[in-house]
């Protein structure tokens, strides 16, 4: 049985010019990870290959953001998001992610590609309280699915209140 990794509160920072790259299959299982991903996540190539990309999901990262990500990708669109990831040793690192579907010659989605870079600190500080509120909403519900739906509705309400789409919201932070 795999033990849950406990966050330590230690933050690792990507270098200004570094880029994390990964690819997954249709189910989100890792099929490629560059050396920077291995170093930041603190997993070996062998541990990552075939593993679900969600293995690096930090508990302070709202599940509803990943629902939005998957919903967007399945419409053949790209998405940008601020994400906090959890490394194998319990440390964490923030990224500004750009995730795109990968297509075959007939336009069918055959996988996903993600580039992540070091985010500016100001947008991260603005997103932290929003993510905290979304995680709190998720935790208020008896099961993860209900919590994720409720936090997703909260996020959609926030976007409507600000009269912006998700991409515009993220890029305005």
Secondary structure as the mmCIF struct_conf table of DSSP 4:
data_model
#
loop_
_struct_conf.conf_type_id
_struct_conf.id
_struct_conf.beg_label_comp_id
_struct_conf.beg_label_asym_id
_struct_conf.beg_label_seq_id
_struct_conf.end_label_comp_id
_struct_conf.end_label_asym_id
_struct_conf.end_label_seq_id
HELX_LH_PP_P HELX_LH_PP_P1 UNK A 2 UNK A 7
STRN STRN1 UNK A 11 UNK A 11
TURN_TY1_P TURN_TY1_P1 UNK A 16 UNK A 17
STRN STRN2 UNK A 19 UNK A 24
TURN_TY1_P TURN_TY1_P2 UNK A 26 UNK A 27
BEND BEND1 UNK A 28 UNK A 28
STRN STRN3 UNK A 29 UNK A 29
STRN STRN4 UNK A 30 UNK A 33
HELX_RH_AL_P HELX_RH_AL_P1 UNK A 35 UNK A 41
TURN_TY1_P TURN_TY1_P3 UNK A 42 UNK A 42
HELX_RH_AL_P HELX_RH_AL_P2 UNK A 45 UNK A 48
TURN_TY1_P TURN_TY1_P4 UNK A 49 UNK A 50
BEND BEND2 UNK A 51 UNK A 51
STRN STRN5 UNK A 52 UNK A 52
HELX_RH_3T_P HELX_RH_3T_P1 UNK A 53 UNK A 56
STRN STRN6 UNK A 57 UNK A 57
TURN_TY1_P TURN_TY1_P5 UNK A 59 UNK A 60
BEND BEND3 UNK A 61 UNK A 61
HELX_RH_AL_P HELX_RH_AL_P3 UNK A 63 UNK A 74
TURN_TY1_P TURN_TY1_P6 UNK A 75 UNK A 76
STRN STRN7 UNK A 79 UNK A 86
TURN_TY1_P TURN_TY1_P7 UNK A 88 UNK A 89
BEND BEND4 UNK A 90 UNK A 90
STRN STRN8 UNK A 92 UNK A 103
TURN_TY1_P TURN_TY1_P8 UNK A 105 UNK A 106
BEND BEND5 UNK A 107 UNK A 107
STRN STRN9 UNK A 109 UNK A 117
HELX_LH_PP_P HELX_LH_PP_P2 UNK A 118 UNK A 120
HELX_RH_AL_P HELX_RH_AL_P4 UNK A 121 UNK A 139
TURN_TY1_P TURN_TY1_P9 UNK A 140 UNK A 140
BEND BEND6 UNK A 141 UNK A 143
HELX_RH_AL_P HELX_RH_AL_P5 UNK A 144 UNK A 162
TURN_TY1_P TURN_TY1_P10 UNK A 163 UNK A 163
HELX_RH_AL_P HELX_RH_AL_P6 UNK A 166 UNK A 172
#
